[in-house]
Amino acid sequence: MAIFVAAFLGLLVYSTISGPRFRVEVCMAYEGRSACRTVSAKSEAAAIRAGSDNACADIASGVTDTMRCLAAEPKSVRWLHRP
């Protein structure tokens, strides 16, 4: 049983840190404020979404503002690494 648990944890850690990673800087603008965030993810879409989420969290307040910010197109997207 202990070997199975150790193997499972090893596989979990390996799958989390391995594989190609997309790294991107996403800049968002909302109501005169702007923020840029650099993130990494396993897919292009996930990277852009995470960057947008993080940037909007900094410049929008409340659920409604955050939803409006996230609905906007990014001000800029700069790819730092694409496998």
Secondary structure, 3 states (H helix, E strand, C coil): CHHHHHHHHHHHHHHHHCCCCEEEEEEEEECCEEEEEEEEECCHHHHHHHHHHHHHHHHCCHHHHHHHHHHCCCCEEEEEECC
